[in-house]
């Protein structure tokens, strides 16, 4: 067997071991390898980056445990950007499990230790507000009339960040991440259509085809498209996490596959040329 033929006959065990190594390395330590960020995520990032310090964001956690693997990493990444920009964040949940996702997200961000943010002054969590579009309309129309306390039971009259927030006019931008089509379109109707507010949206990848027209027409200024969008945001905000980890695994394994394909083709043609020389 010639050297070319030996190269083409790499043991299956060796190939699988290489693939396993390519998966393990980024899994143990996300490397944040360069990726081609999508324009929709770039627009989300640029829109937030252009906000003046102290701008107030209304943010909706519209997903539960089933959506956390896709949207949780994006939520953590965008919150990093919010707090780095010293923005004020009023957080609510239109998803019943949103109140359970909130502590997971904040544990990933650690706004107090990382950014010196103070609860009640720089951000607040209103908790789950039932009614989907009714909740949206209520918060944007007359927040104090709809919500009397935050999630922990503190009266909103005692929360400084809410002293000057009564409704839509007091929010500079509305942003959300959701697994529900009704919630995703609802924010466009209730925030953009009713109050002409700037809106940023994020959702599962399978929802992108139905929501992208709102982005194309300017009703959504930026989109986060599932795990890919989450990886884009982690890369743009320079806070690699679970999404970048998945992207790194894919990049490592795909690169290895391409290398193996090249080796296979080179060895094939090398062996073919060698046989011709022998004859």
ROSETI-678342 format. One record per residue (C-alpha): residue in three letters; x, y, z. Coordinates in Angstrom, 2 decimals. Each point is the difference from the previous one (the first is absolute). Last residue first. Layout:
N
+------+---------+---------+---------+
| rodo |      px |      py |      pz |
+------+---------+---------+---------+
|  ALA |       X |       Y |       Z |
...
+------+---------+---------+---------+
This chain:
279
+------+---------+---------+---------+
| rodo |      px |      py |      pz |
+------+---------+---------+---------+
|  UNK |    2.37 |    1.55 |  -15.26 |
|  UNK |    1.65 |    1.14 |    3.24 |
|  UNK |   -0.47 |    3.66 |   -0.94 |
|  UNK |   -3.71 |   -0.56 |   -0.59 |
|  UNK |   -0.34 |   -1.67 |    3.40 |
|  UNK |    1.64 |    3.01 |    1.70 |
|  UNK |   -2.34 |    2.44 |   -1.75 |
|  UNK |   -3.04 |   -1.92 |    1.29 |
|  UNK |    1.48 |   -0.19 |    3.51 |
|  UNK |    0.55 |    3.77 |    0.02 |
|  UNK |   -3.48 |    0.57 |   -1.42 |
|  UNK |   -1.57 |   -2.00 |    2.81 |
|  UNK |    2.37 |    1.30 |    2.70 |
|  UNK |   -0.79 |    3.62 |   -0.91 |
|  UNK |   -3.73 |   -0.70 |   -0.07 |
|  UNK |   -0.04 |   -1.77 |    3.36 |
|  UNK |    2.25 |    2.59 |    1.62 |
|  UNK |   -2.26 |    2.78 |   -1.29 |
|  UNK |   -3.06 |   -1.78 |    1.38 |
|  UNK |    1.76 |   -0.47 |    3.32 |
|  UNK |    0.84 |    3.71 |    0.14 |
|  UNK |   -3.60 |    0.93 |   -0.82 |
|  UNK |   -1.28 |   -2.32 |    2.74 |
|  UNK |    2.45 |    1.52 |    2.49 |
|  UNK |   -1.18 |    3.50 |   -0.87 |
|  UNK |   -3.61 |   -1.09 |    0.47 |
|  UNK |    0.85 |   -1.53 |    3.40 |
|  UNK |    1.81 |    3.06 |    1.28 |
|  UNK |   -2.53 |    2.53 |   -1.36 |
|  UNK |   -2.98 |   -1.97 |    1.33 |
|  UNK |    1.55 |   -0.34 |    3.44 |
|  UNK |    0.92 |    3.70 |   -0.06 |
|  UNK |   -3.57 |    0.95 |   -0.95 |
|  UNK |   -1.39 |   -2.07 |    2.85 |
|  UNK |    2.42 |    1.69 |    2.37 |
|  UNK |   -0.87 |    3.35 |   -1.50 |
|  UNK |   -3.61 |   -0.70 |    0.96 |
|  UNK |    0.90 |   -1.21 |    3.51 |
|  UNK |    2.13 |    3.02 |    0.85 |
|  UNK |    2.37 |    2.48 |   -1.57 |
|  UNK |   -0.33 |    3.57 |    1.34 |
|  UNK |    1.63 |    2.23 |   -2.58 |
|  UNK |   -3.24 |    1.91 |   -0.62 |
|  UNK |    0.18 |   -0.68 |   -3.75 |
|  UNK |    1.02 |   -3.63 |    0.49 |
|  UNK |   -2.68 |   -0.72 |    2.59 |
|  UNK |   -2.53 |    1.79 |   -2.19 |
|  UNK |    0.91 |   -2.06 |   -3.07 |
|  UNK |   -0.14 |   -3.21 |    2.03 |
|  UNK |   -3.50 |    0.95 |    1.16 |
|  UNK |   -1.03 |    0.74 |   -3.58 |
|  UNK |    1.16 |   -3.45 |   -1.06 |
|  UNK |   -1.74 |   -1.55 |    3.01 |
|  UNK |   -3.36 |    1.53 |   -0.92 |
|  UNK |   -0.13 |    2.94 |   -2.43 |
|  UNK |    0.56 |    3.19 |    1.93 |
|  UNK |   -1.59 |    2.83 |   -1.95 |
|  UNK |    0.56 |    3.72 |   -0.41 |
|  UNK |   -1.94 |    3.20 |   -0.73 |
|  UNK |   -3.39 |   -1.70 |   -0.04 |
|  UNK |   -2.71 |    2.05 |   -1.73 |
|  UNK |    2.59 |    0.96 |   -2.60 |
|  UNK |   -1.72 |   -1.62 |   -2.99 |
|  UNK |    2.59 |   -2.77 |   -0.35 |
|  UNK |   -0.10 |   -0.64 |    3.75 |
|  UNK |   -3.77 |   -0.46 |    0.00 |
|  UNK |    0.40 |   -2.26 |   -3.05 |
|  UNK |    2.49 |   -2.08 |    2.04 |
|  UNK |   -2.67 |   -1.15 |    2.46 |
|  UNK |   -1.64 |   -2.85 |   -1.93 |
|  UNK |    3.24 |   -1.38 |   -1.42 |
|  UNK |    1.78 |    0.46 |    3.33 |
|  UNK |   -2.38 |   -2.11 |    2.08 |
|  UNK |    1.85 |   -3.28 |   -0.64 |
|  UNK |    3.17 |    1.62 |    1.32 |
|  UNK |   -1.53 |    0.55 |    3.45 |
|  UNK |   -0.53 |    3.60 |    1.07 |
|  UNK |    1.56 |    3.41 |    0.43 |
|  UNK |   -1.45 |    3.44 |   -0.59 |
|  UNK |    1.11 |    3.63 |    0.23 |
|  UNK |   -2.63 |    2.76 |   -0.05 |
|  UNK |    0.19 |    3.78 |   -0.46 |
|  UNK |   -3.24 |    1.56 |    1.23 |
|  UNK |   -2.62 |    1.39 |   -2.38 |
|  UNK |   -2.60 |   -0.12 |    2.80 |
|  UNK |   -2.82 |   -2.23 |   -1.32 |
|  UNK |    1.73 |   -1.56 |   -3.01 |
|  UNK |    3.46 |   -0.32 |    1.51 |
|  UNK |   -0.75 |   -0.94 |    3.60 |
|  UNK |   -3.33 |   -1.85 |    0.00 |
|  UNK |   -0.03 |   -1.42 |   -3.52 |
|  UNK |    3.70 |   -0.81 |   -0.23 |
|  UNK |   -0.05 |   -1.30 |    3.57 |
|  UNK |   -2.90 |   -2.26 |   -0.87 |
|  UNK |    1.75 |   -1.49 |   -3.01 |
|  UNK |    2.59 |   -1.64 |    2.24 |
|  UNK |   -2.46 |   -0.74 |    2.78 |
|  UNK |   -2.41 |   -1.73 |   -2.34 |
|  UNK |    2.80 |   -1.97 |   -1.61 |
|  UNK |    1.12 |   -1.35 |    3.36 |
|  UNK |    3.58 |   -1.10 |    0.64 |
|  UNK |    1.05 |    3.43 |    1.19 |
|  UNK |    2.80 |    2.50 |    0.42 |
|  UNK |   -1.01 |    3.63 |    0.34 |
|  UNK |    1.12 |    3.58 |   -0.45 |
|  UNK |   -1.80 |    3.35 |    0.33 |
|  UNK |    1.87 |    3.28 |   -0.41 |
|  UNK |    0.25 |    3.46 |    1.52 |
|  UNK |   -2.69 |   -0.70 |    2.58 |
|  UNK |   -1.61 |    2.97 |    1.76 |
|  UNK |   -2.47 |    0.78 |   -2.78 |
|  UNK |   -1.28 |   -3.58 |    0.15 |
|  UNK |   -1.25 |    0.18 |    3.57 |
|  UNK |    0.34 |    1.44 |    3.48 |
|  UNK |    3.73 |   -0.13 |    0.61 |
|  UNK |    1.45 |    2.97 |    1.91 |
|  UNK |   -0.10 |   -1.56 |    3.44 |
|  UNK |    0.57 |   -3.49 |   -1.39 |
|  UNK |    3.79 |   -0.02 |    0.31 |
|  UNK |   -0.32 |    1.27 |    3.56 |
|  UNK |   -2.00 |   -2.93 |    1.34 |
|  UNK |   -1.96 |    1.04 |    3.11 |
|  UNK |   -3.14 |    1.01 |   -1.90 |
|  UNK |    0.27 |   -3.34 |   -1.78 |
|  UNK |   -0.93 |   -1.73 |    3.26 |
|  UNK |    2.56 |   -2.73 |    0.82 |
|  UNK |   -1.62 |   -3.43 |   -0.26 |
|  UNK |    2.96 |   -1.98 |   -1.32 |
|  UNK |   -1.29 |   -0.04 |   -3.57 |
|  UNK |   -0.58 |    3.75 |    0.00 |
|  UNK |   -3.07 |    1.59 |    1.52 |
|  UNK |   -3.16 |    1.87 |   -1.10 |
|  UNK |   -0.07 |   -0.96 |   -3.67 |
|  UNK |   -2.86 |    0.86 |   -2.35 |
|  UNK |   -0.89 |    3.55 |    1.07 |
|  UNK |    3.66 |    0.87 |    0.50 |
|  UNK |    0.83 |   -1.24 |   -3.53 |
|  UNK |   -2.58 |    2.07 |   -1.86 |
|  UNK |   -0.12 |   -0.50 |   -3.77 |
|  UNK |    3.26 |   -1.78 |   -0.75 |
|  UNK |   -0.30 |   -2.38 |    2.94 |
|  UNK |   -3.73 |   -0.54 |   -0.60 |
|  UNK |    0.30 |   -0.46 |   -3.75 |
|  UNK |    2.72 |   -2.60 |    0.49 |
|  UNK |   -2.00 |   -1.82 |    2.66 |
|  UNK |   -3.09 |   -0.06 |   -2.23 |
|  UNK |    2.22 |   -1.23 |   -2.81 |
|  UNK |    1.11 |   -2.99 |    2.14 |
|  UNK |   -2.66 |   -0.18 |    2.72 |
|  UNK |    1.93 |   -0.79 |    3.13 |
|  UNK |    2.85 |    2.06 |    1.43 |
|  UNK |    2.85 |   -2.11 |    1.33 |
|  UNK |    2.55 |    1.88 |    2.09 |
|  UNK |    0.58 |    3.73 |    0.22 |
|  UNK |    3.78 |   -0.33 |    0.04 |
|  UNK |    1.98 |    3.18 |    0.60 |
|  UNK |    3.17 |    1.53 |   -1.34 |
|  UNK |    2.37 |    2.88 |    0.58 |
|  UNK |   -1.46 |    1.54 |    3.16 |
|  UNK |   -2.23 |   -2.74 |    1.37 |
|  UNK |    2.79 |   -2.53 |   -0.08 |
|  UNK |    3.37 |    1.71 |   -0.05 |
|  UNK |    2.50 |   -0.47 |   -2.80 |
|  UNK |    3.69 |   -0.07 |    0.90 |
|  UNK |    0.83 |   -1.48 |   -3.37 |
|  UNK |    1.47 |   -3.44 |    0.62 |
|  UNK |   -0.87 |   -0.50 |    3.67 |
|  UNK |   -3.48 |    1.50 |   -0.10 |
|  UNK |   -0.91 |   -1.00 |   -3.56 |
|  UNK |    0.81 |   -3.70 |    0.49 |
|  UNK |   -0.69 |   -0.86 |   -3.66 |
|  UNK |   -0.29 |   -3.80 |    0.11 |
|  UNK |   -1.68 |    0.04 |    3.40 |
|  UNK |   -2.32 |    2.67 |   -1.38 |
|  UNK |   -1.08 |   -2.32 |   -2.79 |
|  UNK |   -0.68 |   -2.92 |    2.29 |
|  UNK |   -1.83 |    2.29 |    2.44 |
|  UNK |   -2.32 |    1.23 |   -2.80 |
|  UNK |   -0.76 |   -3.42 |   -1.49 |
|  UNK |   -2.27 |   -1.02 |    2.89 |
|  UNK |   -2.01 |    3.23 |   -0.23 |
|  UNK |   -0.30 |   -0.60 |   -3.73 |
|  UNK |   -1.71 |   -3.32 |    0.67 |
|  UNK |   -3.46 |    1.52 |   -0.52 |
|  UNK |    1.20 |    1.78 |   -3.13 |
|  UNK |   -0.90 |    3.70 |   -0.34 |
|  UNK |    2.86 |    0.87 |    2.31 |
|  UNK |    1.11 |    3.49 |    1.04 |
|  UNK |    3.31 |    1.83 |    0.23 |
|  UNK |    0.51 |    3.75 |    0.30 |
|  UNK |    3.62 |    0.62 |   -0.96 |
|  UNK |    1.90 |    3.26 |    0.45 |
|  UNK |    3.04 |    0.32 |   -2.24 |
|  UNK |    3.58 |    0.28 |    1.21 |
|  UNK |    1.41 |   -1.07 |   -3.37 |
|  UNK |    1.77 |   -2.92 |    1.69 |
|  UNK |   -3.29 |   -0.83 |    1.70 |
|  UNK |   -1.96 |   -0.24 |   -3.23 |
|  UNK |    2.81 |   -1.81 |   -1.85 |
|  UNK |    0.26 |   -2.68 |    2.66 |
|  UNK |   -3.79 |   -0.24 |   -0.07 |
|  UNK |    0.19 |   -0.71 |   -3.73 |
|  UNK |    2.40 |   -2.90 |    0.55 |
|  UNK |   -1.97 |   -1.56 |    2.87 |
|  UNK |   -3.23 |    0.10 |   -1.99 |
|  UNK |    1.73 |   -1.48 |   -3.05 |
|  UNK |    1.30 |   -2.89 |    2.11 |
|  UNK |   -3.53 |   -0.56 |    1.39 |
|  UNK |   -1.64 |    0.02 |   -3.44 |
|  UNK |    0.87 |   -3.38 |   -1.49 |
|  UNK |    0.64 |   -2.13 |    3.11 |
|  UNK |   -2.63 |    2.06 |    1.89 |
|  UNK |   -2.90 |   -0.71 |   -2.35 |
|  UNK |   -1.27 |   -3.13 |    1.72 |
|  UNK |    0.62 |    1.51 |    3.44 |
|  UNK |   -2.22 |    2.97 |   -0.71 |
|  UNK |   -0.17 |    2.83 |   -2.49 |
|  UNK |   -1.38 |    3.52 |   -0.25 |
|  UNK |    2.52 |    1.83 |    2.15 |
|  UNK |   -1.09 |    3.52 |   -0.96 |
|  UNK |    2.29 |    3.03 |    0.17 |
|  UNK |   -1.05 |    3.64 |    0.30 |
|  UNK |    3.16 |    2.04 |   -0.47 |
|  UNK |    0.67 |    3.39 |    1.58 |
|  UNK |    2.88 |    2.16 |   -1.27 |
|  UNK |    2.48 |    0.96 |    2.72 |
|  UNK |    3.00 |    0.18 |   -2.32 |
|  UNK |   -1.05 |    0.91 |   -3.53 |
|  UNK |   -1.18 |   -2.79 |   -2.32 |
|  UNK |    2.23 |   -0.57 |   -3.05 |
|  UNK |    1.40 |   -3.29 |    1.34 |
|  UNK |   -3.54 |   -1.34 |    0.37 |
|  UNK |   -0.76 |    0.60 |   -3.67 |
|  UNK |    3.43 |   -1.26 |   -1.06 |
|  UNK |   -0.46 |   -3.30 |    1.86 |
|  UNK |   -3.47 |   -0.63 |   -1.42 |
|  UNK |    1.23 |    0.97 |   -3.49 |
|  UNK |    2.91 |   -2.41 |    0.29 |
|  UNK |   -2.44 |   -2.74 |    0.98 |
|  UNK |   -1.98 |    0.58 |   -3.20 |
|  UNK |    3.14 |    0.40 |   -2.09 |
|  UNK |    1.24 |   -3.47 |    0.89 |
|  UNK |    3.38 |   -0.49 |    1.62 |
|  UNK |    2.58 |   -1.97 |   -1.92 |
|  UNK |    1.86 |   -1.72 |    2.79 |
|  UNK |    3.37 |    0.53 |    1.65 |
|  UNK |    0.76 |   -2.66 |    2.62 |
|  UNK |   -1.31 |    0.79 |    3.46 |
|  UNK |    2.17 |   -2.64 |    1.64 |
|  UNK |   -2.59 |   -1.69 |    2.17 |
|  UNK |    1.94 |   -2.20 |    2.47 |
|  UNK |   -1.13 |   -3.51 |    0.91 |
|  UNK |   -2.41 |   -0.27 |   -2.92 |
|  UNK |    2.47 |    1.71 |   -2.33 |
|  UNK |    2.61 |   -2.75 |    0.65 |
|  UNK |   -2.42 |   -2.95 |    0.25 |
|  UNK |   -1.54 |    0.18 |   -3.46 |
|  UNK |    3.25 |    0.13 |   -1.99 |
|  UNK |    1.38 |   -2.72 |    2.29 |
|  UNK |   -2.98 |   -2.23 |   -0.86 |
|  UNK |    0.49 |    0.63 |   -3.71 |
|  UNK |    3.69 |   -0.92 |    0.30 |
|  UNK |   -0.90 |   -3.18 |    1.89 |
|  UNK |   -2.57 |   -0.90 |   -2.67 |
|  UNK |    2.65 |    0.36 |   -2.73 |
|  UNK |    2.55 |   -2.04 |    1.95 |
|  UNK |   -2.49 |   -2.80 |    0.71 |
|  UNK |   -0.95 |   -0.12 |   -3.67 |
|  UNK |    3.60 |   -0.78 |   -0.85 |
|  UNK |    1.42 |    2.19 |   -2.76 |
|  UNK |   -0.16 |   -1.88 |   -3.30 |
|  UNK |    0.52 |    2.92 |   -2.37 |
|  UNK |    3.38 |    0.78 |    1.54 |
|  UNK |    1.03 |   -3.66 |   -0.31 |
|  UNK |   -0.98 |    0.11 |   -3.68 |
|  UNK |    2.16 |    3.06 |   -0.56 |
|  UNK |    2.95 |   -1.59 |    1.80 |
|  UNK |   -0.27 |   -3.01 |   -2.27 |
|  UNK |   -1.41 |   -3.37 |    1.05 |
+------+---------+---------+---------+
